[in-house]
Amino acid sequence: SIIYTKKSYTAEEAQFLKNIGFRIQFFRKKAGFSQEELAERSGLSYSTISHIESTSSYTLSMLALHRIAKALEVEPYQLLISIKSLSLKYKQEAKLSP
């Protein structure tokens, strides 16, 4: 199974999982994809993508993370670092672009 559910997480674990979902949503919207399109491109179900992006805490396998990153044309680590860090990186790249 690509997605796992656990009945209870520590607050820190729950926040970590939610943040991954927020980052996936950030890159999905940046790419202009719907949840359905991301599901199709990644080979995951729509309900899996929806659950990952929801405010609930759903764990996902490294394989699912890799598939999503590949579909979004980003590196898997980019789904694990903070949006603030990513925003600063994109702002810096924009300043460097002619």
Solvent accessible surface area in square Angstrom, and as a share of the most:
residue,aa,sasa,rsa
1,S,115,0.74
2,I,40,0.20
3,I,40,0.20
4,Y,111,0.42
5,T,99,0.57
6,K,113,0.48
7,K,208,0.88
8,S,78,0.50
9,Y,48,0.18
10,T,81,0.47
11,A,89,0.69
12,E,144,0.65
13,E,75,0.33
14,A,21,0.16
15,Q,89,0.39
16,F,101,0.42
17,L,18,0.09
18,K,60,0.26
19,N,44,0.23
20,I,7,0.04
21,G,0,0.00
22,F,85,0.35
23,R,15,0.05
24,I,1,0.00
25,Q,54,0.24
26,F,62,0.26
27,F,6,0.03
28,R,19,0.07
29,K,125,0.53
30,K,118,0.50
31,A,46,0.35
32,G,60,0.58
33,F,34,0.14
34,S,42,0.27
35,Q,36,0.16
36,E,101,0.45
37,E,79,0.35
38,L,0,0.00
39,A,7,0.05
40,E,151,0.68
41,R,141,0.52
42,S,8,0.05
43,G,59,0.57
44,L,17,0.08
45,S,59,0.38
46,Y,105,0.40
47,S,59,0.38
48,T,18,0.11
49,I,0,0.00
50,S,34,0.22
51,H,74,0.33
52,I,6,0.03
53,E,9,0.04
54,S,38,0.25
55,T,101,0.59
56,S,54,0.35
57,S,23,0.15
58,Y,49,0.19
59,T,35,0.20
60,L,28,0.14
61,S,24,0.16
62,M,145,0.65
63,L,91,0.45
64,A,0,0.00
65,L,6,0.03
66,H,92,0.41
67,R,83,0.30
68,I,0,0.00
69,A,1,0.01
70,K,146,0.62
71,A,12,0.09
72,L,11,0.05
73,E,156,0.70
74,V,23,0.13
75,E,100,0.45
76,P,44,0.28
77,Y,115,0.44
78,Q,15,0.07
79,L,0,0.00
80,L,68,0.34
81,I,64,0.33
82,S,52,0.34
83,I,52,0.26
84,K,152,0.64
85,S,55,0.35
86,L,1,0.00
87,S,37,0.24
88,L,93,0.46
89,K,80,0.34
90,Y,57,0.22
91,K,126,0.53
92,Q,114,0.51
93,E,75,0.34
94,A,70,0.54
95,K,171,0.72
96,L,151,0.75
97,S,67,0.43
98,P,182,1.14
